[in-house]
Amino acid sequence: MKRSRINEIMAAADEMIRAHGFVLPPFAYWGPDEFAARSDARTIVERRMGWDITDYGQGEFDTLGLFLFTLRNGTLADLERGRGMVYAEKLLISRQDQISPMHTHVVKSEDIINRGGATLAIELFGSGDDGAFAADRGGTVRCDGIERAFAAGEVLKLAPGESVTLMPGDWHAFWGEGGDVLIGEVSTVNDDLTDNIFREPIGRFAEIEEDVPPTHLLVSDYARWLG
């Protein structure tokens, strides 16, 4: 993805988030120089909080992509101990007919919440005994606390205010139906480096073409820009 395109997506996302009554935290608006100069930003960097825009390495963001912002994130060490900061929270934007591809998680359980906009469509499959994708298996999820069985390949449709709880082994893909959707994600500790298991071989992060300077850094920029 071109950096200029990423900058545009950030600006549009911030506008949509504000239009739905949310405001991103102050560190969202640091420029690269300010970020690099901050001596108090270690937690943000280490826990990979911040902007995340991906086309999954395929170069087709409008049809295969996702906007994310990690607002807070705990640590795997706390999760393993069973105490401390064992949770994470994100905001996502899924555009109309923009696919976030079929995947599951080994560790993370998550609530996916339609915070506003159009309908959030989520295609669901179950797992085989080894946890692998199973095209012929359904399963059970909870929608706002109510248990609901799903058939293999069923598309769950969430209106604004509705949510679904997904557990490790619940395979899912999602997109905005009828328009763009602002999504909330509340989960156990988030690890996007190792805990996203895709059905098809695909990259989690975009490859960046630096045609202009970044307005704000992506979480995938931290290692290179901040050391």
C-alpha positions in Angstrom: 0.0 0.0 0.0 1.2 3.5 -0.7 1.8 5.6 2.4 -0.3 8.4 0.9 -3.3 6.0 0.7 -2.7 4.9 4.4 -2.7 8.6 5.4 -6.0 9.1 3.6 -7.6 6.0 5.3 -6.5 7.3 8.7 -8.1 10.7 8.2 -11.4 9.1 6.9 -11.4 6.6 9.8 -10.9 9.3 12.4 -13.8 11.2 10.9 -16.1 8.2 11.0 -15.1 7.3 14.5 -15.9 10.8 15.7 -19.2 10.8 13.8 -20.3 7.8 16.0 -19.4 9.6 19.2 -16.0 8.0 19.9 -12.7 9.9 20.2 -9.3 8.1 19.9 -6.7 8.6 22.7 -4.1 11.3 22.6 -1.3 9.1 21.3 -3.3 8.5 18.1 -2.4 12.0 17.0 1.3 11.9 17.7 3.4 12.4 14.5 6.4 10.2 14.0 8.9 12.7 15.4 6.9 13.3 18.6 6.4 9.5 19.0 10.2 9.0 18.7 10.9 11.7 21.2 8.6 10.3 23.9 10.4 8.6 26.7 7.1 7.4 28.2 5.7 5.5 25.1 7.3 2.1 25.9 4.0 0.4 26.9 2.3 1.6 23.7 5.1 0.3 21.5 5.6 -3.0 23.3 1.9 -3.8 23.4 1.4 -2.7 19.8 -1.3 -0.2 20.5 -2.3 2.2 17.8 -3.1 2.4 14.1 -3.3 -0.8 12.0 -4.3 -0.7 8.3 -4.0 -3.8 6.2 -4.6 -5.2 2.8 -3.3 -8.6 3.9 -0.4 -8.1 1.5 -2.7 -8.5 -1.5 -2.8 -4.9 -2.8 -6.6 -4.7 -3.0 -7.6 -2.8 0.2 -11.1 -1.8 -1.1 -12.1 -5.4 -1.5 -9.8 -7.3 0.9 -8.7 -5.2 3.9 -9.5 -3.8 7.3 -8.9 -0.7 9.4 -8.1 -1.3 13.1 -7.0 0.8 16.1 -5.8 -1.0 19.2 -6.9 1.2 22.1 -5.5 -1.0 25.0 -3.8 -4.3 25.3 -2.6 -6.5 28.2 0.3 -8.9 28.2 0.5 -12.6 27.5 2.4 -13.1 30.7 -0.6 -11.7 32.7 -2.9 -13.9 30.6 -0.8 -17.0 31.4 -0.9 -16.1 35.2 -4.6 -15.5 35.0 -4.4 -12.1 36.7 -3.4 -8.5 35.8 -4.2 -6.9 32.5 -5.6 -9.9 30.6 -7.8 -7.9 28.1 -7.6 -5.8 25.0 -9.9 -3.4 23.1 -10.0 -2.3 19.5 -12.0 -0.2 17.1 -12.3 -1.5 13.5 -13.9 -0.3 10.3 -15.2 -2.8 7.8 -16.2 -1.1 4.6 -19.1 -2.1 2.4 -18.3 -5.5 0.9 -14.7 -5.3 2.1 -13.7 -8.8 3.2 -11.7 -9.6 6.3 -10.7 -13.1 5.3 -11.5 -16.4 7.0 -9.4 -16.9 10.1 -9.5 -18.0 13.7 -7.4 -17.6 16.8 -5.5 -20.1 19.0 -5.6 -18.0 22.2 -7.9 -15.0 21.8 -11.6 -15.0 22.6 -13.4 -11.9 21.5 -16.7 -10.0 21.5 -17.3 -8.4 18.1 -19.8 -5.5 18.4 -21.5 -3.5 15.7 -20.9 0.0 17.1 -22.8 1.8 14.3 -23.3 2.2 10.6 -24.6 -0.6 8.4 -25.0 -4.3 9.0 -22.0 -6.4 10.0 -22.0 -9.7 8.2 -20.0 -12.6 9.7 -19.6 -15.9 8.0 -19.0 -18.8 10.4 -17.5 -22.2 10.3 -16.5 -24.7 13.0 -13.2 -26.5 13.6 -12.1 -30.1 13.2 -10.8 -32.1 16.1 -7.3 -30.7 15.4 -8.6 -27.1 15.3 -8.3 -26.8 11.5 -11.0 -25.2 9.3 -13.9 -27.6 8.8 -16.1 -26.8 5.8 -18.8 -29.2 7.0 -19.0 -28.2 10.7 -21.0 -25.6 12.4 -20.9 -24.7 16.1 -22.3 -22.5 18.8 -21.7 -18.8 19.6 -23.3 -16.3 22.0 -25.1 -13.2 20.6 -25.4 -10.7 23.4 -25.4 -13.5 25.9 -27.9 -15.7 24.1 -26.5 -19.1 22.9 -27.0 -19.6 19.2 -26.2 -22.6 17.0 -24.8 -21.9 13.5 -24.5 -24.2 10.5 -21.3 -24.4 8.4 -21.0 -21.3 6.3 -24.0 -19.5 7.9 -23.8 -15.7 7.7 -24.7 -14.0 10.9 -25.9 -10.4 10.5 -25.5 -7.9 13.3 -27.4 -4.7 13.4 -25.9 -1.7 15.3 -25.8 -2.5 19.0 -25.7 -6.3 18.5 -22.6 -8.5 19.2 -21.3 -12.0 19.0 -18.8 -13.8 21.2 -16.2 -15.8 19.3 -14.0 -18.4 20.9 -10.7 -20.0 19.7 -11.6 -22.4 16.9 -14.6 -20.3 15.7 -13.6 -19.6 12.1 -14.9 -16.3 10.8 -14.8 -13.8 7.9 -16.7 -10.5 7.9 -17.6 -7.5 5.9 -20.0 -4.5 5.9 -23.3 -5.1 4.3 -25.2 -2.2 2.9 -22.6 0.3 4.0 -19.5 0.8 6.2 -19.6 -0.5 9.8 -17.8 0.8 12.9 -16.9 -2.3 15.0 -15.8 -2.7 18.6 -13.7 -5.6 19.7 -13.3 -6.5 23.3 -11.1 -9.5 23.8 -8.4 -11.3 25.8 -4.9 -10.2 25.2 -4.3 -9.5 21.5 -1.2 -10.8 19.6 -1.5 -10.1 15.9 2.0 -11.4 15.2 1.3 -15.0 16.1 -2.4 -15.6 16.9 -4.1 -15.0 13.5 -4.6 -18.3 11.7 -5.9 -17.8 8.2 -7.6 -20.4 6.1 -5.6 -19.4 3.0 -1.9 -18.4 3.0 -2.0 -14.7 3.4 -0.1 -11.9 5.1 -1.4 -10.1 8.2 0.3 -6.7 7.5 0.6 -4.5 4.4 3.8 -3.9 2.5 4.3 -0.1 2.5 5.5 2.0 -0.4 6.9 5.2 1.1 5.7 7.8 -1.5 5.0 10.5 1.2 5.9 10.8 4.9 3.5 9.1 7.4 1.0 11.3 9.2 1.0 8.7 12.1 2.9 5.5 12.5 1.2 2.1 12.1 1.9 -0.6 14.7 3.9 -2.4 12.0 6.1 0.7 11.7 7.3 0.7 15.3 10.3 -1.7 15.0 11.7 0.2 12.0 10.9 3.8 13.0 11.3 3.6 16.8 14.0 0.9 17.1 
